[in-house]
């Protein structure tokens, strides 16, 4: 299922940890709608501005998956409102200065962005 022009639900649900631990990363309609908003308002404009594909390191996480990766109990990932993407020159500053966000965290090798 496409969430936006370049992002799919499948890539937002993919998780090596879930696969290894046998966790079914279930999502509901509200969370899917939140992912659509994140993709259309933040990730697509970022991709368009830099003319580069964006790999999703971590998208939606059900509560069990979030606990398995050591995520914060009230993480925006569990609401379909966050994604972790690779750190890339200029991306953090562009999101900070030009795109809507609720959280924006420099995690060293990746960027956590939530809307």
C-alpha positions in Angstrom: 0.0 0.0 0.0 1.3 3.4 -1.0 1.3 6.1 1.7 2.6 8.7 -0.6 4.3 8.8 -4.0 7.6 7.3 -2.8 6.8 5.6 0.6 4.9 2.4 1.3 3.2 0.9 4.3 5.4 -2.1 4.0 8.7 -0.1 4.4 7.2 1.7 7.4 6.4 -1.6 9.1 9.6 -3.5 8.2 11.7 -4.5 11.2 14.6 -7.0 11.5 13.9 -7.1 15.3 10.2 -8.0 14.7 11.3 -10.8 12.2 13.9 -12.2 14.6 11.6 -12.2 17.6 8.4 -13.2 15.8 6.6 -10.0 16.6 3.6 -9.1 14.4 3.9 -5.4 13.9 0.1 -4.7 13.7 -1.2 -1.3 12.7 -4.7 0.3 12.7 -6.4 2.8 10.4 -5.6 5.8 12.7 -1.9 4.9 12.7 -1.9 4.4 8.9 -3.4 7.9 8.5 -0.7 9.3 10.8 1.9 7.7 8.6 0.3 9.2 5.5 0.6 12.6 7.1 4.2 12.1 8.1 5.1 10.9 4.6 3.3 13.7 2.7 4.2 16.6 5.0 7.8 15.7 5.9 9.4 12.8 4.1 8.2 13.5 0.5 9.1 17.2 0.7 12.6 16.3 2.1 13.1 13.7 -0.7 11.9 16.3 -3.3 14.2 19.0 -2.0 17.3 16.9 -2.0 16.4 14.7 -5.0 17.4 11.6 -3.1 15.7 8.5 -1.9 15.2 8.2 1.8 15.7 4.8 3.5 13.4 4.2 6.5 15.5 2.8 9.4 12.4 2.5 11.7 8.8 3.6 11.1 5.8 2.3 12.9 6.3 0.0 16.0 3.6 -1.8 17.8 4.0 -1.7 21.6 5.7 -5.2 21.7 8.2 -4.2 19.0 8.8 -0.8 20.6 9.6 -2.5 23.9 11.9 -5.0 22.2 14.0 -2.2 20.7 14.1 -0.3 23.9 11.9 2.6 22.7 10.3 5.2 25.0 7.0 3.9 26.3 5.1 6.8 24.8 7.1 6.9 21.5 5.6 8.6 18.5 6.6 5.4 16.6 3.8 3.6 18.3 1.3 6.1 17.0 2.6 6.1 13.4 3.9 9.6 13.8 7.7 9.0 13.6 10.4 7.7 11.4 14.1 7.3 11.8 16.1 8.0 8.7 19.8 8.0 8.0 21.8 11.1 8.8 22.6 12.9 5.6 24.3 16.3 5.0 21.7 19.1 5.2 18.7 16.9 6.1 18.5 17.8 9.8 18.8 21.5 9.2 16.3 21.4 6.3 13.7 19.6 8.4 14.3 22.0 11.4 14.0 25.1 9.3 11.4 24.2 6.6 9.2 21.3 7.5 6.6 20.7 10.2 7.7 18.4 13.1 6.8 17.7 16.7 10.2 16.0 17.5 13.5 16.3 15.7 16.4 14.4 17.3 20.0 14.0 16.0 20.7 10.4 17.0 24.2 10.5 15.6 24.0 8.2 12.6 20.3 8.8 12.1 17.6 11.4 12.4 14.4 10.8 14.4 11.5 13.0 13.1 8.0 13.0 14.4 4.9 14.9 13.3 
